């Protein structure tokens, strides 16, 4: 249940928003550039230099992903106008995702944000079409015509009412307004997304066997949309279950505190047989977290030389919980930092800790039996 935007690197900031690149982007970029240079552009403009085809393919692929950034940026700027927090935009396998906080997203706000992307893609398609008509260079005309067609296609495809496409988000907003139940609205909209994914997968298989082309793209896109539709509904369920659990009432407990100067070898001897994996570490002007599950293997000689304070994650580098937070906030932090516990703070002091196992226990029981 890890976020899809993990394993990404920040490229730059635009309007105060981090633009990130997920590792899966490179696969699609290379595949797209290869497809354009080896098949599409040679059919449109035959008998050109192969290096020129590769230059056209790379340029078109880069401009297409720039179009995706602008598409996602339009969502983000509408969100900003609605005073909704936007953390980042990430380019990944088959598109992009805007890291928009939807803690209290209203149906009208989601509808406007969802439609902003396709409308901007239509505008961008019109710009590239105008460049196609006005430009006299045959090579540039071929590239801008391709980008015009792709942006129009992106806009129309995204308007299909299948979650998590923009059209699916707009559909969910309407269902949410009607039913007043986000979970039910997301479930129905995600079914539309899964149906669309199944259709794309079927068309991809048909294309692969009939030799009509584009079969591989449809298969990959269908599989990816099916995964996203299921994950998006799952995230809504997780949020509903855990948001009802206050940190102060349910998941705060005491924790064993290790002295930062303790040798790691002594820590292993003392706690290797216990069931506890994560510990608070305290030193002079220092608090940290030591999670044995995330600690790199150390040789016996290294364990003798290193203290637990040197291995611990400083609290100053991670987010901590407050008493008025919910278990859903804790869940998000656990996903982000991958630690076994988080401290609960009040007026700058540690009041207790939240264990990851406790949050996951409540989540499993809540999802299975409806307990909150």
DARAQUI-V278891 format. One record per backbone hydrogen bond with DSSP energy under -0.5 kcal/mol. CO is the residue of the C=O (numbers start at 1). NH is the residue of the N-H. If there is no record, write none. Layout:
[[CO NH] [CO NH]]
This chain:
[[3 6] [7 23] [9 21] [12 19] [14 17] [17 14] [18 20] [18 89] [19 11] [19 12] [20 91] [21 9] [22 25] [23 26] [23 27] [24 28] [25 29] [26 30] [27 31] [28 32] [29 33] [30 34] [31 35] [32 36] [33 37] [34 38] [35 39] [35 40] [36 41] [39 43] [40 44] [41 45] [49 52] [49 53] [50 54] [51 55] [52 56] [53 57] [54 58] [55 59] [56 60] [57 61] [58 62] [59 63] [60 64] [61 65] [62 66] [63 67] [64 68] [65 69] [66 70] [67 71] [68 72] [69 73] [70 74] [71 75] [72 76] [73 77] [74 78] [75 79] [76 80] [77 81] [78 82] [79 82] [79 84] [80 83] [85 101] [87 18] [88 99] [89 20] [90 97] [91 22] [92 95] [95 92] [97 90] [97 99] [98 100] [99 87] [102 105] [106 110] [107 111] [108 112] [109 113] [110 114] [111 115] [112 116] [113 117] [114 118] [115 119] [116 120] [117 121] [118 122] [119 123] [120 124] [121 125] [122 126] [123 127] [124 128] [125 129] [126 130] [127 131] [128 132] [129 133] [130 134] [131 135] [137 141] [138 142] [139 143] [140 144] [141 145] [142 146] [143 147] [144 148] [145 149] [146 150] [147 151] [148 152] [149 153] [150 154] [151 155] [152 156] [153 157] [154 158] [155 159] [156 159] [157 160] [158 167] [160 162] [160 168] [162 165] [162 168] [165 169] [166 170] [167 171] [168 172] [169 173] [170 174] [171 175] [172 176] [173 177] [174 178] [175 179] [176 180] [181 185] [182 186] [183 187] [184 188] [185 189] [186 190] [187 191] [188 192] [189 163] [189 193] [190 194] [191 195] [192 196] [193 197] [194 198] [195 199] [196 200] [197 201] [198 202] [199 203] [200 204] [201 205] [202 206] [203 207] [204 208] [205 209] [206 210] [207 211] [207 212] [207 213] [214 218] [215 219] [216 220] [217 221] [218 222] [219 223] [220 224] [221 225] [222 226] [223 227] [224 228] [225 229] [226 230] [227 231] [228 232] [229 233] [230 234] [231 235] [232 236] [233 237] [234 238] [235 239] [236 240] [237 241] [238 242] [239 243] [240 244] [241 244] [242 245] [242 327] [242 328] [244 246] [245 327] [246 250] [246 251] [247 251] [247 252] [251 355] [253 353] [256 258] [256 280] [258 282] [259 262] [260 309] [262 308] [263 267] [264 268] [265 269] [266 270] [267 271] [268 272] [271 274] [277 292] [279 290] [280 258] [281 288] [282 260] [283 285] [283 286] [286 283] [287 315] [288 281] [289 291] [289 313] [290 279] [290 292] [291 294] [291 295] [292 295] [299 303] [300 304] [301 305] [302 305] [302 306] [303 264] [303 265] [306 264] [307 310] [307 311] [308 312] [312 314] [313 289] [314 317] [315 318] [321 345] [322 325] [323 248] [325 247] [326 330] [327 331] [328 332] [329 333] [330 334] [331 335] [332 336] [333 337] [334 338] [340 356] [342 354] [343 321] [343 345] [344 351] [344 352] [345 323] [346 349] [349 346] [349 351] [352 344] [353 253] [354 342] [355 359] [356 360] [357 361] [358 362] [359 363] [360 364] [361 365] [362 366] [363 367] [364 368] [365 369] [365 371] [366 370]]
